[in-house]
Amino acid sequence: MANFYYLLAINLSLLTFYLGVLIYALPIPDKGVKRWSGILIKDSILSFIIIISIYFIYNYINNLANSLGGSWGYFNLWLTNAITLSISTKALLILLSSLLTKVPLGSQMISMISPINDALTAEIIFLAGLWGIYFIVNSLGQTILMFGLVLYSIPFRVARDAGAWFISFILVFSIGLQIMPVFITNIAESSGVNLNNQAISMGLTFINAKAYYRDNPIKNSLIYVYTYNNSYNQIAIYKTDNNGNIISPIYGNEISLPSEVPSYFFSVIDDVAFKLYPFPLYPYNLSFRNNQEYILYTNNILYENENYTLAFEGNNGNYNSFTNGNTVYIYGNTGYVEIRALDECVNNISYSNFVETKGTWNFNNLEGIYYKFTPINQSSNSYLEFNVNNCTQPKLNVKYSDYANNYLGIQNILTPSILEFFLLYYITIPLIYFSLLISITYGLARLLGGRRGIIPRVI
């Protein structure tokens, strides 16, 4: 449908041009008629330029929003938190009001609560309206934009004002809503509201990332993410799936990272942590690309499966591995090789030029056995072979943590300045910002549509 509207807009632009040429060629000396020829030709050229330009601008909007630190996921998180907090607070006030009717001087206290309750009602209505606009812009934005281009291109400026308004509305709100939380958090922070001790000044970048070892996906690993300032500071815990995709508990394949400082990734399997390279990762170098995919890797792992069974090398080892069915073969020299597994799923171990050490390990609620093999002669090749059978799926008890949720989560408002936070963060600044978007939309519509550029005068 959007492509149909796009082609229709181009054809209407061409029609406007031909009408202008036709009127110019008519043997009618009336200046009132003749002046339309120049207007139509100029309108057709302008509308054609706008059609081509808007198409490319709209397809770059998400990239532009990402470069400014925003995204639809970020806005959705902010809106969800705002609606949840507003409704929960209103329910609590209603409950409190009903309880106060049973106590002396309760009516005086209810009169103090009533203005807050009314403000919350208005806030919920505003947020509901904002969600409606978000749904329209995010789900139907391209169709509405193309429809606006059609209206804009109709000859004789019949619906030019309405078309300009539709175009301006979609362009402004497609970018504005995505960066709305960035604007709000920065203004709230500058007002002295402590939303988060570290995250606010960092911004947000969303990327798609995968974790690999030797061209194989790292399966069902925990992914710890840190920033560094004299010491490592943990900011998120993600995980990988069977394809090595790093998964956020909130956004799925799209993980959030701080924009302005590097992030340090560690893959943790069976209480063993591996640096994932590049180490560190600089997400702000990625912010100008949409649907960014980044490959993180480690060379220390020799073998790994989805059941938390792995073999890895240490101390600058020089080992290789391959598998044949359920049998794993490892060969090389220098350093050591260690195998870690749940239960007794590793068996039939055989080796040469190795000394074996065996022990147990535990990690959160998991327990298992490790086998460490140290070469007898570091300069000679060593060989190791083992079978993997009947491994059980691990049930890891881990509380995952998303950086964006920590950045913008409801838990961050539980401070002594909660009232100031609520007034600024969910009422005052959003209303100011929304009014700013409306003003920009109106101004852009006037720029595109001429004198009026206002939809009510056409419809």
C-alpha positions as CSV (number, residue, x, y, z in Angstrom):
1,M,0.0,0.0,0.0
2,A,2.8,2.4,0.9
3,N,4.5,1.8,-2.5
4,F,1.2,2.4,-4.2
5,Y,0.8,5.8,-2.5
6,Y,4.5,6.6,-3.4
7,L,4.0,5.9,-7.1
8,L,0.7,7.8,-7.0
9,A,2.4,10.8,-5.5
10,I,5.0,10.8,-8.3
11,N,2.4,10.5,-11.0
12,L,0.3,13.3,-9.5
13,S,3.5,15.5,-9.4
14,L,4.0,14.7,-13.1
15,L,0.3,15.4,-13.8
16,T,0.7,18.8,-12.1
17,F,3.7,19.6,-14.4
18,Y,1.8,18.6,-17.5
19,L,-1.2,20.7,-16.5
20,G,1.1,23.7,-16.0
21,V,2.6,23.2,-19.4
22,L,-0.9,22.8,-20.9
23,I,-2.2,26.0,-19.4
24,Y,0.9,27.8,-20.5
25,A,0.2,26.7,-24.1
26,L,-3.5,27.6,-24.1
27,P,-4.4,30.4,-26.5
28,I,-6.1,32.3,-23.7
29,P,-4.8,35.8,-23.0
30,D,-6.3,35.9,-19.5
31,K,-3.6,36.6,-17.0
32,G,-5.6,35.0,-14.1
33,V,-5.5,31.7,-16.0
34,K,-2.0,32.0,-17.3
35,R,-0.5,32.6,-13.8
36,W,-1.5,29.1,-12.8
37,S,0.9,27.7,-15.4
38,G,3.9,29.0,-13.5
39,I,2.5,28.0,-10.1
40,L,1.7,24.4,-11.3
41,I,5.1,23.9,-12.8
42,K,6.9,25.2,-9.7
43,D,4.6,23.1,-7.4
44,S,5.3,20.0,-9.5
45,I,9.1,20.5,-9.2
46,L,8.8,21.2,-5.5
47,S,6.6,18.2,-4.8
48,F,8.8,15.9,-6.8
49,I,11.9,17.1,-4.9
50,I,10.0,16.6,-1.6
51,I,8.8,13.1,-2.6
52,I,12.3,11.9,-3.4
53,S,13.9,13.6,-0.3
54,I,11.2,12.5,2.2
55,Y,11.5,8.9,1.1
56,F,15.3,8.8,1.8
57,I,14.9,10.9,5.0
58,Y,12.2,8.6,6.4
59,N,14.4,5.5,5.7
60,Y,17.2,7.2,7.7
61,I,15.1,8.3,10.6
62,N,15.9,5.3,12.9
63,N,19.6,5.7,12.2
64,L,19.3,9.4,13.1
65,A,17.4,8.6,16.3
66,N,20.1,6.0,17.2
67,S,22.9,8.5,16.6
68,L,21.1,10.8,19.1
69,G,20.9,8.0,21.7
70,G,17.2,7.1,21.2
71,S,15.3,4.1,19.9
72,W,11.7,2.7,19.9
73,G,12.7,0.2,22.5
74,Y,14.0,3.0,24.8
75,F,10.8,5.0,24.3
76,N,8.7,1.9,25.0
77,L,10.5,1.2,28.2
78,W,10.1,4.8,29.4
79,L,6.3,4.8,28.5
80,T,5.8,1.4,30.1
81,N,7.4,2.6,33.3
82,A,5.4,5.9,33.3
83,I,2.1,4.2,32.8
84,T,2.9,1.5,35.4
85,L,4.0,4.1,38.0
86,S,1.0,6.4,37.3
87,I,-1.6,3.7,37.6
88,S,0.0,2.1,40.6
89,T,0.2,5.5,42.4
90,K,-3.4,6.3,41.6
91,A,-4.6,2.9,42.9
92,L,-2.6,3.5,46.1
93,L,-4.2,7.0,46.5
94,I,-7.7,5.6,46.0
95,L,-7.0,2.9,48.6
96,L,-5.6,5.5,51.0
97,S,-8.7,7.8,50.4
98,S,-11.1,5.0,51.2
99,L,-9.2,4.2,54.4
100,L,-9.2,7.9,55.5
101,T,-13.0,8.0,55.4
102,K,-12.9,5.8,58.5
103,V,-10.6,8.0,60.6
104,P,-11.1,11.4,62.3
105,L,-10.1,14.4,60.2
106,G,-9.9,12.0,57.3
107,S,-11.9,14.4,55.0
108,Q,-9.3,17.1,55.5
109,M,-6.5,14.7,54.5
110,I,-8.6,13.5,51.5
111,S,-8.9,17.1,50.3
112,M,-5.1,17.3,50.3
113,I,-4.8,14.1,48.3
114,S,-7.5,15.0,45.8
115,P,-5.4,17.4,43.7
116,I,-2.7,14.8,43.3
117,N,-5.3,12.2,42.3
118,D,-6.6,14.6,39.7
119,A,-3.1,15.3,38.4
120,L,-2.5,11.5,38.1
121,T,-5.8,11.2,36.1
122,A,-4.7,13.8,33.7
123,E,-1.2,12.2,33.5
124,I,-2.7,8.8,32.7
125,I,-4.9,10.3,29.9
126,F,-1.9,12.1,28.5
127,L,0.2,8.9,28.5
128,A,-2.7,7.0,26.9
129,G,-2.8,9.6,24.2
130,L,1.0,9.4,23.8
131,W,0.8,5.7,23.4
132,G,-1.9,6.2,20.7
133,I,0.4,8.5,18.8
134,Y,3.3,6.1,19.3
135,F,1.2,3.3,17.8
136,I,0.2,5.4,14.8
137,V,3.7,6.7,14.1
138,N,5.5,3.4,14.7
139,S,3.0,1.0,13.0
140,L,1.3,3.2,10.4
141,G,3.9,5.9,9.9
142,Q,5.1,5.0,6.4
143,T,1.5,4.6,5.0
144,I,0.5,8.0,6.5
145,L,3.6,9.6,5.2
146,M,3.0,8.3,1.7
147,F,-0.7,9.4,1.9
148,G,0.5,12.8,2.9
149,L,2.8,12.9,-0.1
150,V,-0.3,12.1,-2.3
151,L,-2.3,14.9,-0.8
152,Y,0.7,17.3,-1.2
153,S,1.0,16.4,-4.9
154,I,-2.6,16.9,-5.9
155,P,-2.8,19.7,-8.6
156,F,-4.0,23.2,-7.8
157,R,-3.0,22.8,-4.1
158,V,-6.4,21.3,-3.3
159,A,-5.0,19.3,-0.3
160,R,-1.5,20.7,0.0
161,D,-2.0,22.0,3.6
162,A,-3.3,18.6,4.8
163,G,-0.4,16.7,3.0
164,A,2.2,19.1,4.6
165,W,0.7,18.4,8.0
166,F,0.7,14.6,7.6
167,I,4.3,14.7,6.3
168,S,5.5,17.0,9.2
169,F,3.7,15.0,11.8
170,I,5.2,11.6,10.9
171,L,8.8,13.0,10.4
172,V,8.8,15.0,13.6
173,F,7.2,12.4,15.8
174,S,9.2,9.5,14.3
175,I,12.4,11.1,15.5
176,G,11.0,13.0,18.5
177,L,9.4,10.1,20.3
178,Q,12.5,7.9,20.0
179,I,14.7,10.6,21.6
180,M,12.1,11.8,24.1
181,P,13.5,9.8,27.1
182,V,17.0,11.1,26.3
183,F,15.7,14.7,26.4
184,I,13.7,14.1,29.6
185,T,16.5,12.3,31.5
186,N,19.1,15.0,30.6
187,I,16.8,17.9,31.6
188,A,15.7,16.1,34.8
189,E,19.4,15.4,35.7
190,S,20.3,19.0,35.1
191,S,17.5,20.0,37.4
192,G,19.3,18.1,40.2
193,V,17.2,14.9,40.3
194,N,19.4,12.0,40.9
195,L,18.0,9.3,38.6
196,N,21.0,7.0,38.5
197,N,24.5,7.4,39.9
198,Q,26.2,6.5,36.7
199,A,24.0,5.7,33.7
200,I,22.3,9.0,32.9
201,S,25.4,10.7,31.6
202,M,26.3,7.7,29.4
203,G,23.2,7.6,27.1
204,L,22.1,4.5,25.4
205,T,23.1,2.5,22.3
206,F,21.2,-0.6,21.1
207,I,23.1,-3.3,19.2
208,N,22.6,-6.8,18.0
209,A,25.6,-8.9,19.1
210,K,26.7,-12.5,18.8
211,A,29.3,-14.4,20.8
212,Y,31.6,-16.9,19.0
213,Y,34.6,-19.1,19.6
214,R,36.6,-20.4,16.5
215,D,33.6,-19.7,14.2
216,N,31.2,-21.6,16.5
217,P,28.5,-19.9,18.5
218,I,28.9,-19.8,22.3
219,K,25.7,-21.4,23.5
220,N,23.7,-20.6,26.7
221,S,26.5,-18.6,28.3
222,L,26.1,-15.8,30.7
223,I,27.3,-12.5,29.4
224,Y,28.6,-10.0,32.0
225,V,29.1,-6.4,30.8
226,Y,31.2,-3.9,32.7
227,T,32.5,-0.4,32.4
228,Y,35.8,0.6,33.8
229,N,36.9,3.5,36.0
230,N,39.8,2.4,38.2
231,S,37.9,-0.8,38.7
232,Y,35.3,-2.8,36.8
233,N,31.7,-1.8,37.4
234,Q,29.0,-4.4,36.3
235,I,26.2,-2.8,34.3
236,A,24.3,-5.7,32.8
237,I,24.0,-9.5,32.7
238,Y,22.7,-11.0,29.4
239,K,22.8,-14.5,28.0
240,T,23.4,-16.3,24.7
241,D,21.0,-18.6,22.9
242,N,21.9,-21.7,20.9
243,N,22.9,-19.5,18.0
244,G,25.2,-17.4,20.0
245,N,22.9,-14.3,20.0
246,I,23.3,-12.2,23.1
247,I,19.9,-11.9,24.6
248,S,18.4,-9.1,26.7
249,P,15.7,-10.1,29.2
250,I,13.7,-7.2,28.0
251,Y,14.5,-6.4,24.4
252,G,15.4,-9.9,23.0
253,N,18.3,-9.7,20.5
254,E,18.7,-6.0,20.9
255,I,20.9,-5.3,23.9
256,S,21.6,-1.9,25.4
257,L,24.9,-0.4,26.2
258,P,26.2,3.0,27.4
259,S,26.9,5.2,24.5
260,E,29.8,7.4,25.8
261,V,32.1,4.9,27.5
262,P,33.5,1.5,26.3
263,S,32.0,-1.8,27.5
264,Y,33.9,-4.9,28.6
265,F,32.3,-8.2,27.8
266,F,32.9,-11.5,29.6
267,S,31.4,-14.9,28.7
268,V,30.9,-17.0,31.9
269,I,30.4,-20.7,31.7
270,D,30.6,-23.1,34.6
271,D,32.3,-20.4,36.8
272,V,34.9,-19.7,34.1
273,A,35.1,-16.2,32.6
274,F,36.4,-15.5,29.1
275,K,37.2,-12.1,27.7
276,L,35.2,-11.4,24.5
277,Y,37.0,-9.4,21.9
278,P,37.1,-6.6,20.9
279,F,38.0,-5.8,24.5
280,P,36.7,-3.2,25.2
281,L,33.8,-2.6,22.7
282,Y,33.2,1.0,21.8
283,P,29.4,1.2,21.1
284,Y,29.5,4.9,20.2
285,N,31.3,4.0,17.1
286,L,28.3,1.9,16.1
287,S,25.5,4.5,16.7
288,F,25.2,5.7,13.1
289,R,24.1,2.3,11.8
290,N,20.6,0.8,12.3
291,N,20.1,-2.9,13.2
292,Q,23.8,-3.0,14.2
293,E,25.2,-6.5,14.4
294,Y,28.5,-7.0,16.1
295,I,30.6,-10.2,16.5
296,L,32.3,-10.8,19.8
297,Y,34.7,-13.7,20.1
298,T,37.2,-15.7,22.2
299,N,39.9,-18.1,21.2
300,N,40.3,-19.8,24.5
301,I,37.3,-22.2,24.2
302,L,38.1,-25.5,22.4
303,Y,34.7,-27.1,22.7
304,E,31.3,-26.0,24.1
305,N,27.7,-27.2,23.9
306,E,24.3,-26.0,25.1
307,N,24.5,-28.1,28.3
308,Y,27.3,-26.2,30.0
309,T,30.0,-28.6,29.0
310,L,33.2,-27.1,27.7
311,A,36.9,-27.6,27.2
312,F,39.2,-24.6,27.1
313,E,42.9,-23.9,27.0
314,G,44.9,-21.7,29.4
315,N,48.3,-20.1,29.9
316,N,48.7,-19.2,26.2
317,G,47.9,-22.7,25.0
318,N,48.3,-23.8,21.4
319,Y,45.5,-26.4,21.0
320,N,43.0,-27.4,18.3
321,S,39.9,-29.5,18.5
322,F,37.4,-31.3,16.3
323,T,34.4,-33.6,17.0
324,N,33.1,-36.8,15.5
325,G,29.6,-37.6,16.7
326,N,29.8,-37.5,20.5
327,T,33.6,-37.8,20.6
328,V,35.7,-34.7,21.1
329,Y,39.4,-34.7,20.1
330,I,41.9,-32.1,21.3
331,Y,45.6,-31.9,20.4
332,G,48.4,-29.4,20.7
333,N,51.0,-28.2,23.2
334,T,51.9,-25.5,25.8
335,G,49.6,-24.4,28.6
336,Y,46.9,-26.7,29.8
337,V,43.5,-28.0,28.9
338,E,40.5,-28.0,31.2
339,I,37.1,-29.7,30.8
340,R,34.1,-28.7,32.9
341,A,30.8,-30.4,32.9
342,L,27.5,-30.9,34.8
343,D,26.9,-34.3,36.3
344,E,28.8,-37.2,34.7
345,C,28.2,-36.3,31.0
346,V,31.9,-36.4,30.2
347,N,33.3,-40.0,30.1
348,N,35.7,-42.4,28.4
349,I,38.6,-39.9,28.8
350,S,41.9,-40.9,27.3
351,Y,45.0,-38.9,26.7
352,S,48.8,-38.9,26.1
353,N,51.5,-36.6,27.4
354,F,49.1,-35.1,30.0
355,V,48.9,-35.2,33.8
356,E,45.3,-35.3,34.9
357,T,43.9,-33.4,37.9
358,K,40.2,-33.8,39.0
359,G,38.0,-31.8,41.2
360,T,34.5,-30.2,41.7
361,W,33.1,-26.8,41.0
362,N,30.0,-24.9,41.8
363,F,28.5,-21.8,40.3
364,N,25.3,-20.2,41.6
365,N,23.0,-23.3,41.9
366,L,25.1,-25.5,39.5
367,E,27.6,-28.1,40.5
368,G,29.9,-30.2,38.4
369,I,33.3,-31.9,37.8
370,Y,36.4,-30.4,36.2
371,Y,39.4,-32.2,34.7
372,K,42.6,-30.3,34.2
373,F,45.3,-31.7,31.9
374,T,48.8,-30.3,32.1
375,P,51.4,-31.4,29.5
376,I,54.3,-33.5,30.7
377,N,56.5,-32.2,28.0
378,Q,55.5,-28.7,26.9
379,S,57.4,-28.9,23.6
380,S,55.7,-32.1,22.4
381,N,52.2,-32.5,21.2
382,S,49.6,-33.8,23.6
383,Y,46.4,-35.6,22.8
384,L,43.1,-35.8,24.6
385,E,39.9,-37.6,23.7
386,F,36.5,-37.8,25.6
387,N,32.9,-38.6,25.0
388,V,29.9,-36.4,25.8
389,N,26.7,-38.4,26.7
390,N,23.5,-37.8,28.6
391,C,24.2,-34.2,29.6
392,T,21.2,-32.6,31.3
393,Q,20.0,-29.1,30.5
394,P,21.2,-26.7,33.2
395,K,18.7,-24.7,35.3
396,L,20.7,-21.7,36.2
397,N,19.2,-19.4,38.8
398,V,20.5,-16.0,37.7
399,K,18.8,-12.6,37.9
400,Y,19.4,-11.0,34.5
401,S,20.0,-7.3,34.3
402,D,19.4,-5.0,31.3
403,Y,21.4,-1.8,31.1
404,A,18.5,0.2,29.7
405,N,16.2,-1.0,32.5
406,N,18.8,0.0,35.1
407,Y,19.2,3.3,33.3
408,L,15.5,4.0,33.2
409,G,13.9,1.6,35.6
410,I,11.2,2.3,38.1
411,Q,13.5,1.3,40.9
412,N,15.6,4.4,40.3
413,I,12.8,6.6,41.6
414,L,12.8,5.2,45.1
415,T,14.7,8.1,46.5
416,P,13.9,10.9,49.0
417,S,13.2,13.1,45.9
418,I,10.5,10.8,44.6
419,L,7.9,13.6,44.3
420,E,10.3,15.9,42.5
421,F,11.3,13.0,40.3
422,F,7.7,12.3,39.4
423,L,6.7,15.9,38.7
424,L,9.7,16.5,36.5
425,Y,10.2,13.2,34.9
426,Y,6.7,12.0,34.1
427,I,4.6,15.2,34.1
428,T,6.3,18.6,33.5
429,I,9.1,17.8,31.1
430,P,7.1,15.3,29.0
431,L,4.3,17.9,28.5
432,I,6.9,20.6,27.6
433,Y,8.6,18.2,25.2
434,F,5.3,17.2,23.6
435,S,4.3,20.8,23.1
436,L,7.7,21.4,21.5
437,L,7.1,18.5,19.1
438,I,3.7,20.0,18.2
439,S,5.3,23.4,17.6
440,I,8.0,21.9,15.4
441,T,5.3,19.9,13.5
442,Y,3.3,23.1,12.9
443,G,6.4,25.1,11.8
444,L,7.5,22.4,9.4
445,A,4.0,22.1,8.0
446,R,3.9,25.9,7.4
447,L,7.3,25.6,5.7
448,L,6.0,22.9,3.4
449,G,2.5,24.0,3.0
450,G,2.8,27.8,2.6
451,R,0.6,30.3,4.4
452,R,-1.5,28.0,6.4
453,G,-0.2,24.4,6.7
454,I,-3.0,23.6,9.1
455,I,-5.1,20.5,8.7
456,P,-8.4,21.8,10.3
457,R,-8.7,24.4,7.4
458,V,-8.8,21.6,4.8
459,I,-10.7,18.8,6.5
